[in-house]
Each structure stands twice: as structure tokens, then as C-alpha cells.
């Protein structure tokens, strides 16, 4: 499969690196500067590079728009005349730019468009990606795009209106989890550990918790009970989290990113 990725910023770069590591598809990438392209080419020599978006999409099976939302319209204006709507699939990762808008800007209400929301863990093939097909896109093509995106992690096929919540949990959620790890590090330092040592311990604790939940399929509350003994240390810490409004803070944090934008 020939894939063209337009944009090599944080999100585009993560997708480029994650897909390039698999070596399973022919990748062409574009960027604003030759220096950016040279940097990616140095790390992944098999990549094809271009500064011309219109030229880069020609012959591609899949076109991934990995640019900021406010740049989507101008990029589409550049590539519109080069897109073969009968054959090419377009995946847009621009937040809150929905498939109907993409189709309108392309000038084709039958374009094979998907609203896609991966995250930066795609670079390490551990993204949680949300895949929302435009109206009328068939299940066979959706399944094909799902298999492609599984190369960079796990995939959930969903409706466009579900992407925002998924992004708060999985995309923005990465930052929230890192903030929690950072807080654990600071606590570790206060208890006498060096920062690097505290970070390793906190990350392993996070990995261990995920491994237990994935391996057992248990609800987190059940897992918490397994390490919480009457009068023990764990319950003291959990009660302090409750006293500080931990659950409420997390829920408010997640809901803060939701908007009233029309779907």
C-alpha cells in the first residue's frame, strides 16, 4: 500500500515513525522545510520525501492529513485537483474537522474520508486510535483502514461524535498520566529517592497496574481491593486521594476538553 502523510509535526511525525518501523508500506511524507524531511530521511532511509503536497498525493492509496486544523483548508486546496476520488482514501487527524467539512472542501460528497484520532504513542506502536468513517463509507474499507492503523497500536471504530471523548481519554490522557507519574516522582524524592530512580519505579508501577488489568480482565476497583488491607498503608494513601478530590479532579480534567462544537 502506498501512503502519503502530509505534515511531519508531533502527530504526523509519530505516525511516520510508527509506520516506517513496520516497513510494510511505501511511505511518502511532506513537510514545510527540507531540513525536516532530511531529518526523517536520516532516520528512515526508505522514506520518500517531497515539499510539494499536490505531487506527493499522486498515486497514493491512502492520504493522511496530519496538519493543524487551521491548515486543513489550505492543504486541501493544494491537493484537490490531484486526488482520485474513486480510488484514494483520505484520513484526517485534524481535531474537530469533521468528514462533512473535508468533503465540502474537496468538492466531492462521495469522497472516501475518515476522521482519525491517534496519539503520540503511535511512534512506539502503542497509540489508542479512534477511527470514524464518513457517511456512506463501506465496512470493508473501514476494516482495511483499521488494519492499517493497528500497525501503530489499538484501534476503536466509532462515530465522529465519540472521537472527542476518546481523545480526552487517550490523547490528552497521555499528558494527564505523565503528570501523575511526575507527581509520584516528586513524592519519591521527598521520601529520599533520586528523581531518575523515582521515575523508573513510578513507570514500572504504572506498567504493572496495566498488566494486571489486561491480564485478568478485572475491574480496577477489584484490583484495588487486592492490594488494600485493613489498617494498611494503601488505604491510608487512597483515603488521602479521596480527601483531596482525586476522582472529581480527574473527571473534571477529562470533561474540560469537551466543547459544544457541532458534529
Secondary structure, DSSP 8 states (H G I E B T S, - for coil): -EEEEE--SHHHHHHHHHHHHHT-SEEEEE-S-HHHHHHHHHH-TT-EEES-HHHHTTT-SEEEE-S-GGGHHHHHHHHGGG--TTT-EEEE--TT--HHHHHHHHT-TT-EEEEEE--GGGGGT-EEEEEEE-TT--HHHHHHHHHHHGGGEEEEE--HHHHHHHHHHHTHHHHHHHHHHHHHHHHHHHTT--HHHHHHHHHHHHHHHHHHHHHH---HHHHHHHT--TTSHHHHHHHHHHHTTHHHHHHHHHHTT------
